[in-house]
């Protein structure tokens, strides 16, 4: 039988991520923590195309909203290393992070969030625990 573990923020090995984090000033957002991309292995992958465990609305008024099934062609697919993070756990975690994701949307007519925004919000969530 396969053992299923539920991950909590303390279970994800984020120490290496924290050591590689830097801060930068962003207009309207103040100081935010961002990651340096080299050498970081996150237990999730966000991409624009393809299948995922969950999907995040990228464009529109509800940008940042999480779904279990793709709702449209502009949704971001997010896949998890299930040895570290279970999709069910992350579904509810991302629902709780929706206000932060939605606040990152940029643009006037077509507001959108970026893959980097999703990565930063999730990393920030686990880094502060």
C-alpha positions, 0 to 999 in steps of 0.5 A: 500500500502507498502511504499518503502523508499530508504536508504542512508548511513545516514539512516542506524543506524550505530552508534552502529556498529561504537562504536563496531569497532576496528582497526587491522593491516593487511599485505599489507592493513595497518590499517583497521577497523573490527567489533566485532561480538557479539551484532551487528545486521547488516541490511544485511546477507552474506552467502555461500549457499541459495538464496539472494537479490544479489550475490557477486562473491567470487572466481576468477579474478572478485571476489567482482563483484555484480550480481542480479542472482547467476552466480556460486556455489561459489557466496556469497548470500547477503540478506537485511533487506528491511526496512533499505536497498533496494536491488536496492540501494545496487546493485549500492552501491556494484558496486561502492565498487567493487574496494575495494572488489576486492582488498581484494582477497587473493591467487595465483591460486584461488584468493578469498574474504571472507564473512568478507571482504564483511561485513567490506567493507559495514560497512566501507562505511556506517560508513564513511558517 
